[in-house]
Amino acid sequence: MSARRFPWWFYGLSLGLILLLALAPVASVFVAIWLAEANGCLLNEAAAHPCMINGADWGTDLYAMFVLGWLALATLPLGGIALMVWLAVLVIHRLLFWHR
């Protein structure tokens, strides 16, 4: 009879998903700032400004990515709560069902 292994892959995958969803708006802001600075474009929350990157205007897309950072006011606390629930489930699962 083979011994069953603890499903670390599931907990790692769910942790990665929680972090990805919680930090996505913050990453969006940093990418928008990086692209705007690398191409000498003006980027602020007041309005979308023209920004030519490889012959195409990316101003409205960069503006949307930049303003999306406000979504972090919701995703970061919810991600923190999800991380606490994730950790509690991990500890309970490990101690109660896999303790030898």
Secondary structure, 3 states (H helix, E strand, C coil): CCCCCCCHHHHHHHHHHHHHHHHHHHHHHHHHHHHHHHCCCCCCCCCCCCCEECCEECHHHHHHHHHHHHHHHHHHHHHHHHHHHHHHHHHHHHHHHCCC
